[in-house]
Amino acid sequence: CNIPEVEDWQAGYIVEPEPDAVVKGMAMMFDDPEHARAMGDRGRLLVREKFTWKRIARRMCDVYADMQDTNKRPRAA
């Protein structure tokens, strides 16, 4: 996962994108369902607060505005 908020909010485990690491992370959740449930609750809260459609749309507008500004600048030869 490349979302630093997940770690900051303790909303999940950050693992390498390798099968063994994913299996280990999943096993840790299955071994402690209360902790997994708490992480899920924090994850839902994180998404509600940080990843609303309004914020996503605003960020996309910012990205497009930055791209437009970049294209207006003279390019180096």
All heavy atoms as an XYZ file, in Angstrom:
623
protein
N       0.845     -1.174      0.000
C       0.000      0.000      0.000
C       0.892      1.239      0.000
O       1.825      1.328      0.785
C      -0.894     -0.050      1.227
S      -1.936      1.372      1.385
N       0.612      2.154     -0.846
C       1.416      3.363     -0.942
C       0.647      4.568     -0.418
O       0.732      5.651     -0.964
C       1.842      3.570     -2.393
C       2.923      4.610     -2.506
O       3.627      4.894     -1.544
N       3.060      5.191     -3.666
N      -0.128      4.372      0.623
C      -0.888      5.456      1.229
C      -0.364      5.637      2.648
O      -0.691      4.862      3.540
C      -2.399      5.150      1.226
C      -2.883      4.903     -0.201
C      -3.176      6.299      1.869
C      -4.321      4.448     -0.303
N       0.466      6.666      2.873
C       1.085      6.819      4.195
C       0.063      6.970      5.319
O       0.334      6.599      6.457
C       1.950      8.071      4.065
C       1.663      8.671      2.746
C       0.876      7.692      1.942
N      -1.114      7.473      4.995
C      -2.142      7.635      6.024
C      -2.537      6.305      6.658
O      -2.931      6.272      7.823
C      -3.400      8.312      5.448
C      -3.223      9.745      5.063
C      -2.765      9.933      3.622
O      -2.370      8.952      2.972
O      -2.796     11.078      3.153
N      -2.449      5.224      5.912
C      -2.817      3.914      6.462
C      -1.960      3.609      7.690
O      -2.477      3.192      8.731
C      -2.675      2.803      5.398
C      -2.790      1.415      6.025
C      -3.710      2.985      4.308
N      -0.677      3.861      7.576
C       0.210      3.626      8.708
C      -0.020      4.673      9.799
O      -0.092      4.343     10.979
C       1.665      3.647      8.253
C       2.635      3.189      9.318
C       4.017      2.968      8.766
O       4.439      3.689      7.833
O       4.690      2.066      9.271
N      -0.150      5.937      9.387
C      -0.363      7.017     10.363
C      -1.607      6.776     11.215
O      -1.608      7.037     12.411
C      -0.488      8.371      9.667
C       0.785      8.801      8.962
O       1.866      8.230      9.258
O       0.709      9.699      8.105
N      -2.667      6.308     10.587
C      -3.945      6.089     11.276
C      -4.041      4.686     11.869
O      -5.049      4.329     12.449
C      -5.098      6.317     10.306
C      -5.388      7.738      9.985
C      -4.530      8.689      9.494
C      -6.633      8.393     10.127
N      -5.174      9.868      9.319
C      -6.482      9.720      9.689
C      -7.893      7.979     10.563
C      -7.517     10.637      9.686
C      -8.931      8.896     10.555
C      -8.732     10.208     10.132
N      -3.029      3.876     11.662
C      -3.041      2.476     12.091
C      -4.291      1.773     11.559
O      -5.012      1.088     12.274
C      -2.955      2.377     13.613
C      -1.663      2.943     14.157
C      -1.596      2.894     15.668
O      -2.577      2.645     16.353
N      -0.416      3.120     16.200
N      -4.508      1.988     10.269
C      -5.703      1.461      9.615
C      -5.407      0.202      8.808
O      -6.251     -0.261      8.048
C      -6.300      2.540      8.705
N      -4.231     -0.348      8.948
C      -3.867     -1.555      8.225
C      -2.389     -1.806      8.360
O      -1.658     -1.014      8.948
N      -1.951     -2.926      7.827
C      -0.539     -3.269      7.837
C       0.083     -2.858      6.510
O      -0.517     -3.044      5.455
C      -0.340     -4.772      8.035
C      -0.789     -5.257      9.392
C      -1.786     -6.218      9.504
C      -0.212     -4.780     10.554
C      -2.199     -6.674     10.743
C      -0.614     -5.226     11.801
C      -1.605     -6.163     11.884
O      -2.008     -6.605     13.116
N       1.275     -2.333      6.579
C       2.029     -2.022      5.374
C       2.967     -3.205      5.125
O       3.794     -3.529      5.973
C       2.855     -0.724      5.549
C       1.965      0.439      6.016
C       3.611     -0.388      4.269
C       0.872      0.822      5.047
N       2.788     -3.852      3.994
C       3.609     -5.015      3.662
C       4.197     -4.846      2.268
O       3.686     -4.081      1.454
C       2.802     -6.336      3.737
C       2.268     -6.570      5.136
C       1.684     -6.354      2.718
N       5.261     -5.556      2.020
C       5.859     -5.576      0.688
C       4.896     -6.281     -0.271
O       4.153     -7.177      0.140
C       7.199     -6.314      0.713
C       8.262     -5.609      1.516
C       8.637     -4.254      0.932
O       8.713     -4.133     -0.308
O       8.847     -3.315      1.715
N       4.911     -5.901     -1.540
C       4.015     -6.546     -2.507
C       4.550     -7.916     -2.943
O       4.823     -8.152     -4.117
C       3.968     -5.539     -3.662
C       5.286     -4.842     -3.583
C       5.634     -4.784     -2.112
N       4.720     -8.784     -1.971
C       5.204    -10.143     -2.214
C       4.254    -11.105     -1.520
O       3.762    -10.819     -0.422
C       6.610    -10.306     -1.641
C       7.634     -9.374     -2.248
C       8.962     -9.418     -1.521
O       9.092    -10.142     -0.508
O       9.875     -8.706     -1.961
N       3.986    -12.241     -2.123
C       3.021    -13.176     -1.545
C       3.275    -13.519     -0.075
O       2.346    -13.510      0.729
C       3.142    -14.418     -2.437
C       3.617    -13.884     -3.748
C       4.518    -12.729     -3.402
N       4.509    -13.812      0.289
C       4.795    -14.192      1.680
C       4.464    -13.068      2.651
O       3.932    -13.302      3.735
C       6.255    -14.605      1.847
C       6.569    -15.940      1.179
O       5.614    -16.699      0.899
O       7.757    -16.214      0.939
N       4.782    -11.833      2.271
C       4.501    -10.693      3.148
C       2.999    -10.467      3.285
O       2.500    -10.182      4.383
C       5.179     -9.438      2.602
N       2.277    -10.622      2.184
C       0.818    -10.451      2.229
C       0.197    -11.544      3.103
O      -0.669    -11.273      3.941
C       0.218    -10.467      0.805
C      -1.304    -10.447      0.854
C       0.737     -9.264      0.004
N       0.640    -12.770      2.935
C       0.133    -13.886      3.745
C       0.408    -13.631      5.227
O      -0.471    -13.835      6.079
C       0.748    -15.228      3.291
C       0.475    -16.332      4.291
C       0.219    -15.603      1.914
N       1.606    -13.152      5.546
C       1.949    -12.874      6.940
C       1.035    -11.777      7.514
O       0.533    -11.908      8.632
C       3.403    -12.443      7.053
C       3.857    -12.207      8.466
C       5.328    -11.820      8.521
C       5.739    -11.504      9.947
N       7.130    -11.064     10.022
N       0.806    -10.716      6.749
C      -0.079     -9.645      7.199
C      -1.501    -10.140      7.412
O      -2.145     -9.788      8.407
N      -1.983    -10.960      6.499
C      -3.334    -11.505      6.640
C      -3.422    -12.431      7.852
O      -4.411    -12.406      8.587
C      -3.737    -12.236      5.356
C      -3.943    -11.295      4.197
S      -4.333    -12.155      2.655
C      -5.944    -12.799      3.029
N      -2.388    -13.236      8.059
C      -2.381    -14.150      9.204
C      -2.430    -13.365     10.515
O      -3.122    -13.764     11.452
C      -1.138    -15.043      9.158
N      -1.714    -12.240     10.565
C      -1.743    -11.414     11.777
C      -3.159    -10.892     12.042
O      -3.599    -10.823     13.187
C      -0.748    -10.245     11.651
C       0.687    -10.718     11.706
S       2.031     -9.504     11.437
C       1.314     -7.937     11.440
N      -3.879    -10.574     10.974
C      -5.260    -10.100     11.156
C      -6.174    -11.242     11.610
O      -7.005    -11.049     12.494
C      -5.763     -9.450      9.863
C      -5.050     -8.142      9.600
S      -5.403     -7.309      8.046
C      -7.115     -7.425      7.829
N      -6.008    -12.414     11.016
C      -6.841    -13.552     11.408
C      -6.546    -13.994     12.844
O      -7.430    -14.465     13.546
C      -6.652    -14.734     10.459
C      -7.321    -14.544      9.133
C      -6.585    -14.613      7.954
C      -8.678    -14.291      9.043
C      -7.200    -14.440      6.727
C      -9.301    -14.111      7.817
C      -8.554    -14.184      6.655
N      -5.302    -13.822     13.270
C      -4.917    -14.217     14.626
C      -5.457    -13.272     15.696
O      -5.538    -13.651     16.864
C      -3.388    -14.295     14.753
C      -2.799    -15.482     14.004
O      -3.563    -16.401     13.655
O      -1.572    -15.472     13.749
N      -5.794    -12.048     15.310
C      -6.284    -11.060     16.281
C      -7.470    -10.307     15.684
O      -7.356     -9.163     15.249
C      -5.153    -10.097     16.653
C      -5.493     -9.212     17.835
O      -6.671     -9.189     18.263
O      -4.578     -8.527     18.329
N      -8.645    -10.959     15.649
C      -9.801    -10.353     14.989
C     -10.230     -9.011     15.605
O     -10.708     -8.133     14.889
C     -10.914    -11.388     15.138
C     -10.329    -12.580     15.769
C      -8.922    -12.286     16.160
N     -10.051     -8.840     16.905
C     -10.427     -7.557     17.514
C      -9.545     -6.436     16.986
O     -10.032     -5.340     16.692
C     -10.334     -7.642     19.036
C     -11.473     -8.397     19.670
C     -11.422     -8.342     21.184
O     -11.005     -7.303     21.730
O     -11.807     -9.348     21.804
N      -8.253     -6.707     16.882
C      -7.333     -5.704     16.345
C      -7.662     -5.431     14.873
O      -7.650     -4.278     14.428
C      -5.887     -6.178     16.507
C      -4.872     -5.184     16.058
N      -4.699     -3.967     16.674
C      -3.972     -5.229     15.041
C      -3.736     -3.300     16.065
N      -3.271     -4.046     15.070
N      -7.956     -6.479     14.116
C      -8.321     -6.320     12.704
C      -9.583     -5.479     12.578
O      -9.668     -4.597     11.712
C      -8.517     -7.686     12.048
N     -10.555     -5.719     13.437
C     -11.796     -4.945     13.409
C     -11.519     -3.477     13.722
O     -12.054     -2.574     13.073
C     -12.808     -5.522     14.396
C     -14.189     -4.917     14.257
C     -15.222     -5.628     15.123
N     -15.397     -7.023     14.712
C     -14.962     -8.091     15.423
N     -14.362     -7.926     16.575
N     -15.148     -9.307     14.982
N     -10.655     -3.229     14.711
C     -10.306     -1.854     15.071
C      -9.595     -1.155     13.907
O      -9.857      0.018     13.626
C      -9.435     -1.829     16.323
N      -8.696     -1.887     13.218
C      -8.038     -1.301     12.049
C      -9.058     -0.984     10.964
O      -8.976      0.066     10.320
C      -6.963     -2.245     11.496
C      -5.707     -2.270     12.319
S      -4.314     -3.086     11.494
C      -4.960     -4.718     11.186
N     -10.009     -1.869     10.765
C     -11.057     -1.626      9.774
C     -11.880     -0.398     10.124
O     -12.211      0.417      9.246
N     -12.208     -0.241     11.401
C     -12.958      0.944     11.836
C     -12.161      2.219     11.557
O     -12.705      3.208     11.062
C     -13.295      0.867     13.328
C     -14.305     -0.214     13.652
O     -15.007     -0.693     12.722
O     -14.392     -0.597     14.841
N     -10.859      2.183     11.878
C     -10.019      3.358     11.609
C      -9.883      3.590     10.102
O      -9.839      4.739      9.654
C      -8.649      3.190     12.260
C      -8.691      3.328     13.775
C      -7.315      3.365     14.394
N      -6.551      2.136     14.211
C      -6.559      1.103     15.058
N      -7.299      1.137     16.152
N      -5.837      0.032     14.810
N      -9.831      2.526      9.337
C      -9.760      2.654      7.885
C     -10.991      3.321      7.310
O     -10.891      4.185      6.433
N     -12.161      2.920      7.791
C     -13.395      3.557      7.325
C     -13.413      5.038      7.678
O     -13.793      5.881      6.872
C     -14.613      2.849      7.904
C     -15.003      1.596      7.136
C     -16.308      1.009      7.627
N     -16.177      0.418      8.949
C     -15.622     -0.765      9.208
N     -15.146     -1.490      8.220
N     -15.550     -1.230     10.434
N     -12.984      5.364      8.885
C     -12.926      6.758      9.308
C     -11.929      7.537      8.441
O     -12.215      8.661      8.012
C     -12.544      6.844     10.787
C     -12.500      8.237     11.392
C     -13.863      8.914     11.306
C     -12.056      8.152     12.845
N     -10.782      6.938      8.172
C      -9.782      7.570      7.314
C     -10.367      7.897      5.945
O     -10.225      9.017      5.442
C      -8.567      6.644      7.165
C      -7.548      6.996      6.081
C      -6.881      8.324      6.370
C      -6.514      5.886      5.955
N     -11.046      6.940      5.344
C     -11.618      7.151      4.014
C     -12.673      8.245      4.060
O     -12.711      9.125      3.190
C     -12.200      5.835      3.451
C     -13.041      6.089      2.219
C     -11.064      4.868      3.143
N     -13.519      8.220      5.075
C     -14.558      9.254      5.184
C     -13.977     10.650      5.331
O     -14.532     11.610      4.826
C     -15.462      8.964      6.386
C     -16.437      7.863      6.140
C     -17.411      7.762      7.296
N     -18.183      6.549      7.166
C     -18.459      5.725      8.155
N     -18.030      5.997      9.377
N     -19.164      4.644      7.950
N     -12.859     10.759      6.043
C     -12.288     12.074      6.297
C     -11.311     12.546      5.219
O     -11.240     13.733      4.934
C     -11.581     12.082      7.658
C     -12.564     12.006      8.800
C     -11.925     12.305     10.136
O     -10.800     12.834     10.172
O     -12.568     11.998     11.157
N     -10.553     11.643      4.640
C      -9.476     12.043      3.728
C      -9.755     11.790      2.252
O      -9.101     12.377      1.400
C      -8.172     11.317      4.097
C      -7.654     11.620      5.470
C      -7.006     12.970      5.498
C      -6.372     13.212      6.867
N      -5.600     14.427      6.884
N     -10.675     10.903      1.937
C     -10.851     10.504      0.552
C     -12.291     10.671      0.084
O     -12.853      9.809     -0.577
C     -10.374      9.058      0.355
C      -8.913      8.896      0.673
C      -8.509      8.389      1.897
C      -7.945      9.298     -0.224
C      -7.163      8.265      2.208
C      -6.593      9.176      0.076
C      -6.211      8.658      1.290
N     -12.867     11.821      0.411
C     -14.217     12.119     -0.060
C     -14.151     12.450     -1.549
O     -13.101     12.832     -2.076
C     -14.809     13.317      0.703
O     -14.024     14.481      0.407
C     -14.840     13.069      2.200
N     -15.285     12.324     -2.230
C     -15.304     12.663     -3.657
C     -14.974     14.127     -3.863
O     -14.318     14.495     -4.852
C     -16.648     12.319     -4.275
C     -16.781     10.855     -4.523
C     -17.663     10.000     -3.931
C     -15.985     10.048     -5.400
N     -17.443      8.726     -4.387
C     -16.428      8.730     -5.294
C     -14.925     10.338     -6.256
C     -15.862      7.694     -6.025
C     -14.357      9.298     -6.990
C     -14.825      7.994     -6.866
N     -15.377     14.978     -2.924
C     -15.076     16.404     -3.038
C     -13.557     16.630     -3.004
O     -13.017     17.387     -3.808
C     -15.754     17.177     -1.910
C     -15.598     18.666     -2.012
C     -16.394     19.362     -0.918
C     -16.291     20.869     -1.033
N     -17.104     21.552     -0.021
N     -12.871     15.969     -2.089
C     -11.411     16.109     -2.010
C     -10.729     15.528     -3.243
O      -9.755     16.072     -3.738
C     -10.870     15.420     -0.763
C     -11.066     16.226      0.481
C     -10.488     15.465      1.671
N     -10.590     16.271      2.866
C      -9.567     16.610      3.608
N      -8.364     16.186      3.317
N      -9.741     17.353      4.667
N     -11.226     14.388     -3.704
C     -10.642     13.765     -4.900
C     -10.799     14.691     -6.103
O      -9.853     14.916     -6.862
C     -11.283     12.387     -5.155
C     -10.869     11.413     -4.048
C     -10.894     11.850     -6.540
C     -11.652     10.116     -4.040
N     -11.996     15.258     -6.274
C     -12.243     16.174     -7.394
C     -11.353     17.407     -7.284
O     -10.775     17.859     -8.292
C     -13.714     16.579     -7.424
N     -11.218     17.946     -6.078
C     -10.362     19.123     -5.882
C      -8.915     18.791     -6.248
O      -8.235     19.569     -6.916
C     -10.450     19.601     -4.440
C      -9.691     20.907     -4.206
C      -9.826     21.410     -2.778
N     -11.210     21.525     -2.366
C     -11.703     21.045     -1.220
N     -10.916     20.429     -0.353
N     -12.976     21.194     -0.911
N      -8.451     17.626     -5.825
C      -7.076     17.225     -6.128
C      -6.874     17.043     -7.629
O      -5.850     17.442     -8.183
C      -6.730     15.929     -5.377
C      -5.347     15.431     -5.629
C      -4.277     16.380     -5.103
N      -2.969     15.890     -5.494
C      -2.053     16.615     -6.123
N      -2.258     17.880     -6.363
N      -0.909     16.088     -6.473
N      -7.850     16.441     -8.298
C      -7.746     16.268     -9.748
C      -7.706     17.628    -10.448
O      -6.938     17.816    -11.391
C      -8.913     15.426    -10.286
C      -8.824     13.956     -9.906
S      -7.276     13.152    -10.412
C      -7.307     13.383    -12.163
N      -8.514     18.573    -10.002
C      -8.487     19.925    -10.578
C      -7.115     20.552    -10.383
O      -6.586     21.199    -11.291
C      -9.576     20.804     -9.961
S     -11.233     20.369    -10.501
N      -6.521     20.355     -9.206
C      -5.183     20.874     -8.942
C      -4.154     20.243     -9.882
O      -3.278     20.931    -10.415
C      -4.765     20.622     -7.485
C      -5.559     21.435     -6.483
O      -6.236     22.409     -6.889
O      -5.500     21.081     -5.286
N      -4.266     18.941    -10.081
C      -3.337     18.250    -10.973
C      -3.470     18.789    -12.394
O      -2.470     19.103    -13.055
C      -3.577     16.714    -10.945
C      -2.831     16.016    -12.078
C      -3.178     16.141     -9.594
N      -4.698     18.944    -12.881
C      -4.909     19.466    -14.234
C      -4.419     20.905    -14.350
O      -3.824     21.287    -15.363
C      -6.378     19.374    -14.639
C      -6.839     17.959    -14.889
C      -8.064     17.519    -14.416
C      -6.057     17.053    -15.597
C      -8.494     16.216    -14.634
C      -6.481     15.753    -15.823
C      -7.711     15.351    -15.343
O      -8.131     14.076    -15.574
N      -4.642     21.713    -13.324
C      -4.159     23.103    -13.346
C      -2.636     23.129    -13.393
O      -2.048     23.927    -14.139
C      -4.674     23.861    -12.128
N      -1.995     22.268    -12.621
C      -0.528     22.187    -12.656
C      -0.039     21.761    -14.038
O       0.947     22.300    -14.551
C       0.000     21.208    -11.609
C      -0.132     21.732    -10.191
O      -0.392     22.938    -10.006
O       0.011     20.917     -9.250
N      -0.724     20.813    -14.650
C      -0.337     20.356    -15.988
C      -0.500     21.489    -16.992
O       0.350     21.697    -17.855
C      -1.177     19.150    -16.399
C      -0.817     17.889    -15.650
S      -1.943     16.503    -15.886
C      -2.278     16.478    -17.606
N      -1.578     22.243    -16.859
C      -1.826     23.354    -17.769
C      -0.736     24.415    -17.602
O      -0.212     24.935    -18.575
C      -3.200     23.954    -17.512
C      -3.585     25.040    -18.489
C      -4.959     25.581    -18.217
O      -5.504     25.428    -17.124
N      -5.540     26.228    -19.195
N      -0.384     24.733    -16.360
C       0.675     25.708    -16.096
C       1.996     25.234    -16.675
O       2.764     26.018    -17.232
C       0.821     25.964    -14.589
C      -0.356     26.737    -14.006
O      -1.142     27.309    -14.797
O      -0.498     26.729    -12.775
N       2.278     23.947    -16.552
C       3.527     23.379    -17.076
C       3.571     23.522    -18.593
O       4.597     23.856    -19.160
C       3.664     21.905    -16.680
O       3.674     21.823    -15.248
C       4.936     21.303    -17.212
N       2.445     23.292    -19.260
C       2.407     23.363    -20.715
C       2.514     24.800    -21.233
O       2.885     25.014    -22.368
C       1.123     22.722    -21.259
C       1.164     21.219    -21.140
O       2.240     20.639    -21.137
N       0.024     20.601    -21.020
N       2.204     25.798    -20.396
C       2.287     27.195    -20.825
C       3.720     27.715    -20.769
O       4.038     28.703    -21.397
C       1.401     28.064    -19.938
C      -0.066     27.879    -20.210
C      -0.876     28.810    -19.335
C      -2.353     28.605    -19.578
N      -3.168     29.437    -18.704
N       4.561     27.072    -20.005
C       5.947     27.526    -19.863
C       6.733     27.182    -21.122
O       6.514     26.124    -21.735
C       6.610     26.859    -18.663
C       5.985     27.264    -17.360
C       6.726     26.650    -16.197
N       5.879     26.772    -15.007
C       5.673     25.811    -14.136
N       6.266     24.660    -14.272
N       4.890     26.006    -13.108
N       7.653     28.064    -21.501
C       8.483     27.725    -22.678
C       9.310     26.481    -22.388
O       9.833     26.308    -21.299
C       9.405     28.942    -22.830
C       8.953     29.961    -21.860
C       7.980     29.328    -20.917
N       9.392     25.629    -23.379
C      10.159     24.398    -23.217
C      11.606     24.643    -23.619
O      11.888     25.383    -24.546
C       9.576     23.289    -24.085
C       8.211     22.889    -23.628
C       7.691     21.776    -24.456
N       6.326     21.469    -24.011
C       5.701     20.373    -24.293
N       6.289     19.470    -25.031
N       4.489     20.162    -23.873
N      12.499     23.984    -22.906
C      13.925     24.097    -23.231
C      14.198     23.354    -24.528
O      13.611     22.305    -24.789
C      14.764     23.526    -22.112
N      15.065     23.902    -25.326
C      15.382     23.265    -26.621
C      16.384     22.173    -26.458
O      17.082     22.004    -25.573
C      15.921     24.313    -27.589
